[in-house]
Amino acid sequence: MLVMKKLFAALAVLVGASASAQDIKIYLEGETDDISGTTHAVLCSGEVTDVYLDVENNSGDTNEYDIHRLRIATLPGITDEICWSGPGGENGTCDEAIGDDFVLDHYVELDPLEKGILKATHKAHGNYGFVHYRYYVVNAQGGIEDSIDVTFESFAGLEETAIEMSLYPNPVQSELTVEVELDQDGIFQLIDLNGRIVFETTISGGTQRFDLSAIHSGIYVAQIQSNDELIRRDQLLVE
């Protein structure tokens, strides 16, 4: 079994996140955009964060599918769990994912256009930062049908207030508009996935615009602080 897992890990690295998208489609729970072969970024708001994904059999035949998880980037002390079930949660199982490459070893049968439910759970255990997982949908013959990358980003030491903040456009290419209600000036920051502050400026209440044309493409955390208090934090994609 160990040899099989090592072989799978090597194959997974070669195949990458853009495996064949012919027979499987992957959606965020309740949504209709196929995100298979892409990366879904999650900004964590607590110790435990769940992501629910619908995995649709688009092959035209009844097939069985399993889930394999590859850990690409991690932090000391964190754990993760996978739950995989058929439509409505039938024939489901949950297991802690151990090691860098993990085989759930639980096949779920899906009829054409039926959707299995994949729940990916990240547990911080007080360890904050960036982690990256890839989830492969595998057929009964062991072949990779498709995949989805999920990243989890968390920060410690700050509590959000209930103040609303709007960022648009998001994704942004150059000029970002920020709308926020502030009683006094604060600090607006962009933080990359390594925790580095890449943009920082003073911000006041109302509507303001910032030139981000010098910021590299990627996923960032946009946050406002005032008097060492976190006012608001959101995720921003820069193209």
PERAPE-V176463 format. One line per field, one symbol per residue. phi: phi as a letter, one per 40 degrees, with the letter a starting at -180 (. if undefined). psi: psi as a letter, one per 40 degrees, with the letter a starting at -180 (. if undefined). A space follows every 50 residues. Layout:
BEGIN
phi = ???
psi = ???
END
This chain:
BEGIN
phi = .ccccccccccccccgcbcdbcbbbbbcdgbbccbcgbbbcbccbacbbb bbbcbbcbcgbcbbbbbbbbccbabcgcbabbbaacdggcfcabaccbgc bbbcfacbcbcdgcbcbbbbbbbcfgbbibbabbbccbcccgcccaaacb bbbbbbgbbcccccbbbacacbbacbbbbacbcacbbcbbbcccgccbaa acbbchbbbbcbcccccibbcbabbafgbccaaacbbbc
psi = dddddddddddddddaefihfdehihiiheiehheieahhhhhieadhhi hhhhhhhedeihiiiihhhhhdhiiheiiiihhhiaheeifiiiihhhid hhhdfhhhhhiheihihhhhhhhdfehiahihihhhhhieeeihdaihhh ihhiiieihiiehihhhiihiidchhhhhihhdiiahhihhieeehhehh iiiiiahiihhedehiiahihhihihfehhdihihhhh.
END
